[in-house]
Amino acid sequence: MITTYTTQGTCARSINIETDGDKIKEVNFIGGCSGNASGLSVLLKGMLIEDVISRLKGISCRENTSCPDQLAKALEGMLINNAF
């Protein structure tokens, strides 16, 4: 399943998230710091969604959030809405 999440308070404008069951298949940040976003995307492939949330939630860069934190929020929303 592919979902696009519109971020708030970050340089990235949105995040495209592809999941396969309970795992991350691919993550692409639209905008923001391309090196950091690309590195994060590679590291997350194959990880369990709940593990990603627990590791990234609460990381702060600006405005009390960050691209990793926004990804965690997107994944939490997907879990709540059973969007997998």
PyMOL Python script that loads the backbone (N, CA, C, O; Angstrom):
from pymol import cmd

cmd.read_pdbstr("""\
ATOM      1  N   MET A   1       0.845  -1.173   0.000  1.00  0.00           N
ATOM      2  CA  MET A   1       0.000   0.000   0.000  1.00  0.00           C
ATOM      3  C   MET A   1       0.892   1.237   0.000  1.00  0.00           C
ATOM      4  O   MET A   1       1.911   1.282   0.689  1.00  0.00           O
ATOM      5  N   ILE A   2       0.497   2.237  -0.779  1.00  0.00           N
ATOM      6  CA  ILE A   2       1.234   3.493  -0.850  1.00  0.00           C
ATOM      7  C   ILE A   2       0.362   4.611  -0.280  1.00  0.00           C
ATOM      8  O   ILE A   2      -0.809   4.748  -0.633  1.00  0.00           O
ATOM      9  N   THR A   3       0.957   5.399   0.604  1.00  0.00           N
ATOM     10  CA  THR A   3       0.268   6.526   1.236  1.00  0.00           C
ATOM     11  C   THR A   3       1.141   7.767   1.115  1.00  0.00           C
ATOM     12  O   THR A   3       2.366   7.680   1.212  1.00  0.00           O
ATOM     13  N   THR A   4       0.520   8.910   0.905  1.00  0.00           N
ATOM     14  CA  THR A   4       1.233  10.189   0.923  1.00  0.00           C
ATOM     15  C   THR A   4       0.763  10.974   2.135  1.00  0.00           C
ATOM     16  O   THR A   4      -0.434  11.182   2.334  1.00  0.00           O
ATOM     17  N   TYR A   5       1.721  11.404   2.939  1.00  0.00           N
ATOM     18  CA  TYR A   5       1.444  12.155   4.155  1.00  0.00           C
ATOM     19  C   TYR A   5       1.976  13.571   3.983  1.00  0.00           C
ATOM     20  O   TYR A   5       3.144  13.751   3.638  1.00  0.00           O
ATOM     21  N   THR A   6       1.141  14.575   4.217  1.00  0.00           N
ATOM     22  CA  THR A   6       1.555  15.967   4.159  1.00  0.00           C
ATOM     23  C   THR A   6       2.128  16.355   5.514  1.00  0.00           C
ATOM     24  O   THR A   6       1.446  16.288   6.537  1.00  0.00           O
ATOM     25  N   THR A   7       3.395  16.762   5.505  1.00  0.00           N
ATOM     26  CA  THR A   7       4.088  17.081   6.754  1.00  0.00           C
ATOM     27  C   THR A   7       3.725  18.468   7.256  1.00  0.00           C
ATOM     28  O   THR A   7       3.196  19.300   6.519  1.00  0.00           O
ATOM     29  N   GLN A   8       4.021  18.695   8.525  1.00  0.00           N
ATOM     30  CA  GLN A   8       3.803  19.996   9.153  1.00  0.00           C
ATOM     31  C   GLN A   8       5.056  20.377   9.927  1.00  0.00           C
ATOM     32  O   GLN A   8       5.554  19.589  10.731  1.00  0.00           O
ATOM     33  N   GLY A   9       5.571  21.592   9.687  1.00  0.00           N
ATOM     34  CA  GLY A   9       6.696  22.100  10.460  1.00  0.00           C
ATOM     35  C   GLY A   9       8.052  21.585  10.039  1.00  0.00           C
ATOM     36  O   GLY A   9       9.009  21.698  10.805  1.00  0.00           O
ATOM     37  N   THR A  10       8.172  21.014   8.828  1.00  0.00           N
ATOM     38  CA  THR A  10       9.464  20.518   8.355  1.00  0.00           C
ATOM     39  C   THR A  10       9.775  21.069   6.971  1.00  0.00           C
ATOM     40  O   THR A  10       8.904  21.611   6.291  1.00  0.00           O
ATOM     41  N   CYS A  11      11.018  20.922   6.574  1.00  0.00           N
ATOM     42  CA  CYS A  11      11.422  21.341   5.228  1.00  0.00           C
ATOM     43  C   CYS A  11      10.789  20.450   4.165  1.00  0.00           C
ATOM     44  O   CYS A  11      10.411  20.929   3.096  1.00  0.00           O
ATOM     45  N   ALA A  12      10.674  19.162   4.456  1.00  0.00           N
ATOM     46  CA  ALA A  12       9.996  18.250   3.530  1.00  0.00           C
ATOM     47  C   ALA A  12       8.516  18.621   3.485  1.00  0.00           C
ATOM     48  O   ALA A  12       7.897  18.887   4.515  1.00  0.00           O
ATOM     49  N   ARG A  13       7.964  18.632   2.280  1.00  0.00           N
ATOM     50  CA  ARG A  13       6.549  18.980   2.110  1.00  0.00           C
ATOM     51  C   ARG A  13       5.626  17.790   2.339  1.00  0.00           C
ATOM     52  O   ARG A  13       4.504  17.944   2.821  1.00  0.00           O
ATOM     53  N   SER A  14       6.114  16.595   1.986  1.00  0.00           N
ATOM     54  CA  SER A  14       5.300  15.398   2.151  1.00  0.00           C
ATOM     55  C   SER A  14       6.216  14.175   2.180  1.00  0.00           C
ATOM     56  O   SER A  14       7.411  14.255   1.894  1.00  0.00           O
ATOM     57  N   ILE A  15       5.606  13.037   2.536  1.00  0.00           N
ATOM     58  CA  ILE A  15       6.336  11.777   2.588  1.00  0.00           C
ATOM     59  C   ILE A  15       5.492  10.727   1.881  1.00  0.00           C
ATOM     60  O   ILE A  15       4.322  10.536   2.216  1.00  0.00           O
ATOM     61  N   ASN A  16       6.084  10.044   0.904  1.00  0.00           N
ATOM     62  CA  ASN A  16       5.431   8.905   0.263  1.00  0.00           C
ATOM     63  C   ASN A  16       5.901   7.654   0.985  1.00  0.00           C
ATOM     64  O   ASN A  16       7.101   7.407   1.104  1.00  0.00           O
ATOM     65  N   ILE A  17       4.954   6.874   1.462  1.00  0.00           N
ATOM     66  CA  ILE A  17       5.273   5.693   2.264  1.00  0.00           C
ATOM     67  C   ILE A  17       4.650   4.474   1.603  1.00  0.00           C
ATOM     68  O   ILE A  17       3.445   4.435   1.356  1.00  0.00           O
ATOM     69  N   GLU A  18       5.485   3.478   1.320  1.00  0.00           N
ATOM     70  CA  GLU A  18       4.980   2.215   0.781  1.00  0.00           C
ATOM     71  C   GLU A  18       5.235   1.124   1.812  1.00  0.00           C
ATOM     72  O   GLU A  18       6.359   0.943   2.281  1.00  0.00           O
ATOM     73  N   THR A  19       4.183   0.406   2.154  1.00  0.00           N
ATOM     74  CA  THR A  19       4.294  -0.663   3.140  1.00  0.00           C
ATOM     75  C   THR A  19       3.938  -2.000   2.498  1.00  0.00           C
ATOM     76  O   THR A  19       3.261  -2.068   1.472  1.00  0.00           O
ATOM     77  N   ASP A  20       4.413  -3.044   3.136  1.00  0.00           N
ATOM     78  CA  ASP A  20       4.088  -4.414   2.734  1.00  0.00           C
ATOM     79  C   ASP A  20       3.739  -5.150   4.018  1.00  0.00           C
ATOM     80  O   ASP A  20       4.619  -5.654   4.716  1.00  0.00           O
ATOM     81  N   GLY A  21       2.461  -5.208   4.319  1.00  0.00           N
ATOM     82  CA  GLY A  21       2.033  -5.780   5.589  1.00  0.00           C
ATOM     83  C   GLY A  21       2.477  -4.891   6.721  1.00  0.00           C
ATOM     84  O   GLY A  21       2.118  -3.715   6.767  1.00  0.00           O
ATOM     85  N   ASP A  22       3.261  -5.442   7.646  1.00  0.00           N
ATOM     86  CA  ASP A  22       3.698  -4.672   8.809  1.00  0.00           C
ATOM     87  C   ASP A  22       5.121  -4.134   8.659  1.00  0.00           C
ATOM     88  O   ASP A  22       5.757  -3.762   9.646  1.00  0.00           O
ATOM     89  N   LYS A  23       5.622  -4.093   7.408  1.00  0.00           N
ATOM     90  CA  LYS A  23       6.987  -3.631   7.153  1.00  0.00           C
ATOM     91  C   LYS A  23       7.017  -2.452   6.178  1.00  0.00           C
ATOM     92  O   LYS A  23       6.122  -2.271   5.353  1.00  0.00           O
ATOM     93  N   ILE A  24       8.076  -1.668   6.308  1.00  0.00           N
ATOM     94  CA  ILE A  24       8.325  -0.561   5.394  1.00  0.00           C
ATOM     95  C   ILE A  24       8.941  -1.125   4.120  1.00  0.00           C
ATOM     96  O   ILE A  24       9.937  -1.846   4.168  1.00  0.00           O
ATOM     97  N   LYS A  25       8.346  -0.794   2.991  1.00  0.00           N
ATOM     98  CA  LYS A  25       8.905  -1.201   1.707  1.00  0.00           C
ATOM     99  C   LYS A  25       9.746  -0.070   1.126  1.00  0.00           C
ATOM    100  O   LYS A  25      10.852  -0.300   0.637  1.00  0.00           O
ATOM    101  N   GLU A  26       9.216   1.161   1.181  1.00  0.00           N
ATOM    102  CA  GLU A  26       9.952   2.310   0.667  1.00  0.00           C
ATOM    103  C   GLU A  26       9.413   3.594   1.276  1.00  0.00           C
ATOM    104  O   GLU A  26       8.218   3.713   1.545  1.00  0.00           O
ATOM    105  N   VAL A  27      10.307   4.557   1.490  1.00  0.00           N
ATOM    106  CA  VAL A  27       9.943   5.870   2.006  1.00  0.00           C
ATOM    107  C   VAL A  27      10.647   6.911   1.156  1.00  0.00           C
ATOM    108  O   VAL A  27      11.853   6.814   0.927  1.00  0.00           O
ATOM    109  N   ASN A  28       9.903   7.913   0.682  1.00  0.00           N
ATOM    110  CA  ASN A  28      10.477   9.013  -0.090  1.00  0.00           C
ATOM    111  C   ASN A  28       9.984  10.332   0.475  1.00  0.00           C
ATOM    112  O   ASN A  28       8.782  10.587   0.535  1.00  0.00           O
ATOM    113  N   PHE A  29      10.931  11.169   0.890  1.00  0.00           N
ATOM    114  CA  PHE A  29      10.609  12.504   1.372  1.00  0.00           C
ATOM    115  C   PHE A  29      10.605  13.450   0.185  1.00  0.00           C
ATOM    116  O   PHE A  29      11.532  13.433  -0.625  1.00  0.00           O
ATOM    117  N   ILE A  30       9.574  14.271   0.074  1.00  0.00           N
ATOM    118  CA  ILE A  30       9.476  15.256  -0.994  1.00  0.00           C
ATOM    119  C   ILE A  30       9.908  16.600  -0.421  1.00  0.00           C
ATOM    120  O   ILE A  30       9.222  17.171   0.426  1.00  0.00           O
ATOM    121  N   GLY A  31      11.043  17.099  -0.887  1.00  0.00           N
ATOM    122  CA  GLY A  31      11.620  18.317  -0.334  1.00  0.00           C
ATOM    123  C   GLY A  31      12.501  17.979   0.848  1.00  0.00           C
ATOM    124  O   GLY A  31      12.680  16.810   1.191  1.00  0.00           O
ATOM    125  N   GLY A  32      13.044  18.995   1.461  1.00  0.00           N
ATOM    126  CA  GLY A  32      13.888  18.789   2.635  1.00  0.00           C
ATOM    127  C   GLY A  32      15.329  18.487   2.271  1.00  0.00           C
ATOM    128  O   GLY A  32      15.751  18.723   1.138  1.00  0.00           O
ATOM    129  N   CYS A  33      16.072  17.974   3.207  1.00  0.00           N
ATOM    130  CA  CYS A  33      17.500  17.671   3.037  1.00  0.00           C
ATOM    131  C   CYS A  33      17.642  16.324   2.335  1.00  0.00           C
ATOM    132  O   CYS A  33      17.411  15.278   2.943  1.00  0.00           O
ATOM    133  N   SER A  34      18.014  16.346   1.082  1.00  0.00           N
ATOM    134  CA  SER A  34      18.002  15.108   0.289  1.00  0.00           C
ATOM    135  C   SER A  34      18.953  14.040   0.819  1.00  0.00           C
ATOM    136  O   SER A  34      18.617  12.855   0.796  1.00  0.00           O
ATOM    137  N   GLY A  35      20.126  14.433   1.294  1.00  0.00           N
ATOM    138  CA  GLY A  35      21.070  13.443   1.811  1.00  0.00           C
ATOM    139  C   GLY A  35      20.539  12.723   3.033  1.00  0.00           C
ATOM    140  O   GLY A  35      20.579  11.495   3.099  1.00  0.00           O
ATOM    141  N   ASN A  36      20.041  13.481   4.005  1.00  0.00           N
ATOM    142  CA  ASN A  36      19.493  12.879   5.221  1.00  0.00           C
ATOM    143  C   ASN A  36      18.262  12.036   4.910  1.00  0.00           C
ATOM    144  O   ASN A  36      18.109  10.930   5.430  1.00  0.00           O
ATOM    145  N   ALA A  37      17.389  12.564   4.061  1.00  0.00           N
ATOM    146  CA  ALA A  37      16.162  11.842   3.730  1.00  0.00           C
ATOM    147  C   ALA A  37      16.474  10.558   2.980  1.00  0.00           C
ATOM    148  O   ALA A  37      15.857   9.525   3.240  1.00  0.00           O
ATOM    149  N   SER A  38      17.415  10.607   2.058  1.00  0.00           N
ATOM    150  CA  SER A  38      17.795   9.405   1.309  1.00  0.00           C
ATOM    151  C   SER A  38      18.414   8.361   2.228  1.00  0.00           C
ATOM    152  O   SER A  38      18.110   7.172   2.129  1.00  0.00           O
ATOM    153  N   GLY A  39      19.288   8.819   3.126  1.00  0.00           N
ATOM    154  CA  GLY A  39      19.905   7.892   4.071  1.00  0.00           C
ATOM    155  C   GLY A  39      18.885   7.241   4.974  1.00  0.00           C
ATOM    156  O   GLY A  39      18.926   6.031   5.199  1.00  0.00           O
ATOM    157  N   LEU A  40      17.971   8.036   5.492  1.00  0.00           N
ATOM    158  CA  LEU A  40      16.920   7.501   6.359  1.00  0.00           C
ATOM    159  C   LEU A  40      16.065   6.497   5.599  1.00  0.00           C
ATOM    160  O   LEU A  40      15.719   5.443   6.132  1.00  0.00           O
ATOM    161  N   SER A  41      15.727   6.817   4.370  1.00  0.00           N
ATOM    162  CA  SER A  41      14.885   5.940   3.557  1.00  0.00           C
ATOM    163  C   SER A  41      15.528   4.569   3.364  1.00  0.00           C
ATOM    164  O   SER A  41      14.851   3.545   3.453  1.00  0.00           O
ATOM    165  N   VAL A  42      16.831   4.549   3.101  1.00  0.00           N
ATOM    166  CA  VAL A  42      17.543   3.288   2.901  1.00  0.00           C
ATOM    167  C   VAL A  42      17.576   2.473   4.192  1.00  0.00           C
ATOM    168  O   VAL A  42      17.391   1.256   4.169  1.00  0.00           O
ATOM    169  N   LEU A  43      17.813   3.146   5.312  1.00  0.00           N
ATOM    170  CA  LEU A  43      17.893   2.442   6.595  1.00  0.00           C
ATOM    171  C   LEU A  43      16.568   1.810   7.015  1.00  0.00           C
ATOM    172  O   LEU A  43      16.556   0.794   7.710  1.00  0.00           O
ATOM    173  N   LEU A  44      15.453   2.407   6.595  1.00  0.00           N
ATOM    174  CA  LEU A  44      14.140   1.937   7.044  1.00  0.00           C
ATOM    175  C   LEU A  44      13.596   0.754   6.256  1.00  0.00           C
ATOM    176  O   LEU A  44      12.703   0.058   6.740  1.00  0.00           O
ATOM    177  N   LYS A  45      14.105   0.511   5.067  1.00  0.00           N
ATOM    178  CA  LYS A  45      13.583  -0.580   4.230  1.00  0.00           C
ATOM    179  C   LYS A  45      13.624  -1.906   4.979  1.00  0.00           C
ATOM    180  O   LYS A  45      14.661  -2.308   5.507  1.00  0.00           O
ATOM    181  N   GLY A  46      12.488  -2.568   5.014  1.00  0.00           N
ATOM    182  CA  GLY A  46      12.391  -3.871   5.656  1.00  0.00           C
ATOM    183  C   GLY A  46      12.114  -3.830   7.146  1.00  0.00           C
ATOM    184  O   GLY A  46      11.874  -4.875   7.751  1.00  0.00           O
ATOM    185  N   MET A  47      12.140  -2.654   7.753  1.00  0.00           N
ATOM    186  CA  MET A  47      11.895  -2.558   9.198  1.00  0.00           C
ATOM    187  C   MET A  47      10.409  -2.698   9.511  1.00  0.00           C
ATOM    188  O   MET A  47       9.549  -2.341   8.706  1.00  0.00           O
ATOM    189  N   LEU A  48      10.132  -3.223  10.692  1.00  0.00           N
ATOM    190  CA  LEU A  48       8.755  -3.281  11.168  1.00  0.00           C
ATOM    191  C   LEU A  48       8.254  -1.871  11.456  1.00  0.00           C
ATOM    192  O   LEU A  48       8.984  -1.050  12.011  1.00  0.00           O
ATOM    193  N   ILE A  49       7.031  -1.596  11.087  1.00  0.00           N
ATOM    194  CA  ILE A  49       6.441  -0.272  11.246  1.00  0.00           C
ATOM    195  C   ILE A  49       6.472   0.170  12.702  1.00  0.00           C
ATOM    196  O   ILE A  49       6.811   1.319  12.985  1.00  0.00           O
ATOM    197  N   GLU A  50       6.129  -0.704  13.617  1.00  0.00           N
ATOM    198  CA  GLU A  50       6.117  -0.338  15.040  1.00  0.00           C
ATOM    199  C   GLU A  50       7.514  -0.009  15.551  1.00  0.00           C
ATOM    200  O   GLU A  50       7.664   0.848  16.422  1.00  0.00           O
ATOM    201  N   ASP A  51       8.543  -0.677  15.022  1.00  0.00           N
ATOM    202  CA  ASP A  51       9.918  -0.364  15.408  1.00  0.00           C
ATOM    203  C   ASP A  51      10.323   1.021  14.903  1.00  0.00           C
ATOM    204  O   ASP A  51      10.997   1.774  15.606  1.00  0.00           O
ATOM    205  N   VAL A  52       9.907   1.347  13.683  1.00  0.00           N
ATOM    206  CA  VAL A  52      10.212   2.665  13.118  1.00  0.00           C
ATOM    207  C   VAL A  52       9.576   3.756  13.971  1.00  0.00           C
ATOM    208  O   VAL A  52      10.215   4.759  14.288  1.00  0.00           O
ATOM    209  N   ILE A  53       8.319   3.554  14.339  1.00  0.00           N
ATOM    210  CA  ILE A  53       7.617   4.537  15.173  1.00  0.00           C
ATOM    211  C   ILE A  53       8.351   4.735  16.492  1.00  0.00           C
ATOM    212  O   ILE A  53       8.593   5.869  16.906  1.00  0.00           O
ATOM    213  N   SER A  54       8.703   3.646  17.149  1.00  0.00           N
ATOM    214  CA  SER A  54       9.335   3.768  18.470  1.00  0.00           C
ATOM    215  C   SER A  54      10.710   4.427  18.390  1.00  0.00           C
ATOM    216  O   SER A  54      11.126   5.085  19.344  1.00  0.00           O
ATOM    217  N   ARG A  55      11.418   4.269  17.284  1.00  0.00           N
ATOM    218  CA  ARG A  55      12.745   4.863  17.153  1.00  0.00           C
ATOM    219  C   ARG A  55      12.709   6.326  16.720  1.00  0.00           C
ATOM    220  O   ARG A  55      13.579   7.106  17.107  1.00  0.00           O
ATOM    221  N   LEU A  56      11.716   6.704  15.923  1.00  0.00           N
ATOM    222  CA  LEU A  56      11.716   8.047  15.331  1.00  0.00           C
ATOM    223  C   LEU A  56      10.802   9.052  16.020  1.00  0.00           C
ATOM    224  O   LEU A  56      11.007  10.259  15.898  1.00  0.00           O
ATOM    225  N   LYS A  57       9.797   8.567  16.742  1.00  0.00           N
ATOM    226  CA  LYS A  57       8.831   9.466  17.362  1.00  0.00           C
ATOM    227  C   LYS A  57       9.513  10.377  18.381  1.00  0.00           C
ATOM    228  O   LYS A  57      10.253   9.919  19.252  1.00  0.00           O
ATOM    229  N   GLY A  58       9.248  11.668  18.252  1.00  0.00           N
ATOM    230  CA  GLY A  58       9.756  12.641  19.215  1.00  0.00           C
ATOM    231  C   GLY A  58      11.081  13.275  18.854  1.00  0.00           C
ATOM    232  O   GLY A  58      11.541  14.167  19.567  1.00  0.00           O
ATOM    233  N   ILE A  59      11.717  12.845  17.765  1.00  0.00           N
ATOM    234  CA  ILE A  59      12.963  13.497  17.342  1.00  0.00           C
ATOM    235  C   ILE A  59      12.617  14.909  16.891  1.00  0.00           C
ATOM    236  O   ILE A  59      11.695  15.108  16.100  1.00  0.00           O
ATOM    237  N   SER A  60      13.356  15.878  17.394  1.00  0.00           N
ATOM    238  CA  SER A  60      13.039  17.272  17.122  1.00  0.00           C
ATOM    239  C   SER A  60      14.157  17.955  16.347  1.00  0.00           C
ATOM    240  O   SER A  60      15.339  17.771  16.639  1.00  0.00           O
ATOM    241  N   CYS A  61      13.763  18.745  15.356  1.00  0.00           N
ATOM    242  CA  CYS A  61      14.705  19.531  14.566  1.00  0.00           C
ATOM    243  C   CYS A  61      14.323  21.005  14.647  1.00  0.00           C
ATOM    244  O   CYS A  61      15.138  21.860  14.996  1.00  0.00           O
ATOM    245  N   ARG A  62      13.073  21.279  14.319  1.00  0.00           N
ATOM    246  CA  ARG A  62      12.540  22.642  14.391  1.00  0.00           C
ATOM    247  C   ARG A  62      11.058  22.530  14.699  1.00  0.00           C
ATOM    248  O   ARG A  62      10.418  21.522  14.400  1.00  0.00           O
ATOM    249  N   GLU A  63      10.536  23.563  15.291  1.00  0.00           N
ATOM    250  CA  GLU A  63       9.108  23.604  15.634  1.00  0.00           C
ATOM    251  C   GLU A  63       8.640  22.335  16.361  1.00  0.00           C
ATOM    252  O   GLU A  63       7.520  21.868  16.156  1.00  0.00           O
ATOM    253  N   ASN A  64       9.523  21.784  17.218  1.00  0.00           N
ATOM    254  CA  ASN A  64       9.207  20.591  18.023  1.00  0.00           C
ATOM    255  C   ASN A  64       8.855  19.370  17.206  1.00  0.00           C
ATOM    256  O   ASN A  64       8.123  18.502  17.683  1.00  0.00           O
ATOM    257  N   THR A  65       9.357  19.280  15.983  1.00  0.00           N
ATOM    258  CA  THR A  65       9.155  18.104  15.148  1.00  0.00           C
ATOM    259  C   THR A  65      10.352  17.979  14.214  1.00  0.00           C
ATOM    260  O   THR A  65      11.273  18.793  14.274  1.00  0.00           O
ATOM    261  N   SER A  66      10.344  16.974  13.357  1.00  0.00           N
ATOM    262  CA  SER A  66      11.398  16.742  12.372  1.00  0.00           C
ATOM    263  C   SER A  66      10.829  15.833  11.301  1.00  0.00           C
ATOM    264  O   SER A  66       9.714  15.328  11.432  1.00  0.00           O
ATOM    265  N   CYS A  67      11.591  15.625  10.246  1.00  0.00           N
ATOM    266  CA  CYS A  67      11.133  14.692   9.204  1.00  0.00           C
ATOM    267  C   CYS A  67      10.955  13.274   9.776  1.00  0.00           C
ATOM    268  O   CYS A  67       9.946  12.632   9.484  1.00  0.00           O
ATOM    269  N   PRO A  68      11.903  12.767  10.583  1.00  0.00           N
ATOM    270  CA  PRO A  68      11.682  11.452  11.182  1.00  0.00           C
ATOM    271  C   PRO A  68      10.432  11.411  12.080  1.00  0.00           C
ATOM    272  O   PRO A  68       9.676  10.440  12.049  1.00  0.00           O
ATOM    273  N   ASP A  69      10.222  12.457  12.870  1.00  0.00           N
ATOM    274  CA  ASP A  69       9.042  12.530  13.738  1.00  0.00           C
ATOM    275  C   ASP A  69       7.761  12.558  12.907  1.00  0.00           C
ATOM    276  O   ASP A  69       6.778  11.906  13.258  1.00  0.00           O
ATOM    277  N   GLN A  70       7.771  13.306  11.816  1.00  0.00           N
ATOM    278  CA  GLN A  70       6.595  13.366  10.948  1.00  0.00           C
ATOM    279  C   GLN A  70       6.312  11.999  10.319  1.00  0.00           C
ATOM    280  O   GLN A  70       5.152  11.620  10.155  1.00  0.00           O
ATOM    281  N   LEU A  71       7.360  11.262   9.971  1.00  0.00           N
ATOM    282  CA  LEU A  71       7.180   9.910   9.447  1.00  0.00           C
ATOM    283  C   LEU A  71       6.538   9.021  10.506  1.00  0.00           C
ATOM    284  O   LEU A  71       5.622   8.257  10.201  1.00  0.00           O
ATOM    285  N   ALA A  72       7.011   9.115  11.750  1.00  0.00           N
ATOM    286  CA  ALA A  72       6.424   8.335  12.840  1.00  0.00           C
ATOM    287  C   ALA A  72       4.947   8.675  13.012  1.00  0.00           C
ATOM    288  O   ALA A  72       4.126   7.780  13.213  1.00  0.00           O
ATOM    289  N   LYS A  73       4.603   9.954  12.936  1.00  0.00           N
ATOM    290  CA  LYS A  73       3.203  10.364  13.055  1.00  0.00           C
ATOM    291  C   LYS A  73       2.362   9.820  11.910  1.00  0.00           C
ATOM    292  O   LYS A  73       1.224   9.398  12.115  1.00  0.00           O
ATOM    293  N   ALA A  74       2.922   9.831  10.706  1.00  0.00           N
ATOM    294  CA  ALA A  74       2.204   9.282   9.555  1.00  0.00           C
ATOM    295  C   ALA A  74       1.941   7.792   9.751  1.00  0.00           C
ATOM    296  O   ALA A  74       0.836   7.313   9.497  1.00  0.00           O
ATOM    297  N   LEU A  75       2.953   7.066  10.199  1.00  0.00           N
ATOM    298  CA  LEU A  75       2.800   5.628  10.416  1.00  0.00           C
ATOM    299  C   LEU A  75       1.812   5.322  11.535  1.00  0.00           C
ATOM    300  O   LEU A  75       1.045   4.364  11.442  1.00  0.00           O
ATOM    301  N   GLU A  76       1.828   6.138  12.600  1.00  0.00           N
ATOM    302  CA  GLU A  76       0.842   5.956  13.675  1.00  0.00           C
ATOM    303  C   GLU A  76      -0.571   6.138  13.133  1.00  0.00           C
ATOM    304  O   GLU A  76      -1.471   5.364  13.457  1.00  0.00           O
ATOM    305  N   GLY A  77      -0.758   7.161  12.311  1.00  0.00           N
ATOM    306  CA  GLY A  77      -2.068   7.401  11.716  1.00  0.00           C
ATOM    307  C   GLY A  77      -2.503   6.234  10.847  1.00  0.00           C
ATOM    308  O   GLY A  77      -3.674   5.854  10.846  1.00  0.00           O
ATOM    309  N   MET A  78      -1.565   5.671  10.113  1.00  0.00           N
ATOM    310  CA  MET A  78      -1.881   4.519   9.275  1.00  0.00           C
ATOM    311  C   MET A  78      -2.280   3.320  10.131  1.00  0.00           C
ATOM    312  O   MET A  78      -3.195   2.579   9.772  1.00  0.00           O
ATOM    313  N   LEU A  79      -1.598   3.126  11.260  1.00  0.00           N
ATOM    314  CA  LEU A  79      -1.959   2.018  12.165  1.00  0.00           C
ATOM    315  C   LEU A  79      -3.362   2.216  12.732  1.00  0.00           C
ATOM    316  O   LEU A  79      -4.158   1.278  12.783  1.00  0.00           O
ATOM    317  N   ILE A  80      -3.656   3.439  13.157  1.00  0.00           N
ATOM    318  CA  ILE A  80      -4.966   3.737  13.741  1.00  0.00           C
ATOM    319  C   ILE A  80      -6.078   3.508  12.727  1.00  0.00           C
ATOM    320  O   ILE A  80      -7.146   3.002  13.069  1.00  0.00           O
ATOM    321  N   ASN A  81      -5.821   3.882  11.480  1.00  0.00           N
ATOM    322  CA  ASN A  81      -6.838   3.741  10.428  1.00  0.00           C
ATOM    323  C   ASN A  81      -6.761   2.398   9.710  1.00  0.00           C
ATOM    324  O   ASN A  81      -7.450   2.186   8.713  1.00  0.00           O
ATOM    325  N   ASN A  82      -5.920   1.487  10.216  1.00  0.00           N
ATOM    326  CA  ASN A  82      -5.769   0.171   9.595  1.00  0.00           C
ATOM    327  C   ASN A  82      -5.512   0.295   8.097  1.00  0.00           C
ATOM    328  O   ASN A  82      -6.119  -0.413   7.293  1.00  0.00           O
ATOM    329  N   ALA A  83      -4.615   1.192   7.732  1.00  0.00           N
ATOM    330  CA  ALA A  83      -4.340   1.468   6.325  1.00  0.00           C
ATOM    331  C   ALA A  83      -3.217   0.582   5.767  1.00  0.00           C
ATOM    332  O   ALA A  83      -2.476   1.003   4.878  1.00  0.00           O
ATOM    333  N   PHE A  84      -3.095  -0.632   6.286  1.00  0.00           N
ATOM    334  CA  PHE A  84      -2.043  -1.535   5.795  1.00  0.00           C
ATOM    335  C   PHE A  84      -2.647  -2.706   5.083  1.00  0.00           C
ATOM    336  O   PHE A  84      -1.922  -3.576   4.599  1.00  0.00           O
TER     337      PHE A  84
END
""", "prot")
cmd.dss("prot")
cmd.show_as("cartoon", "prot")
cmd.util.cbc("prot")
cmd.orient("prot")
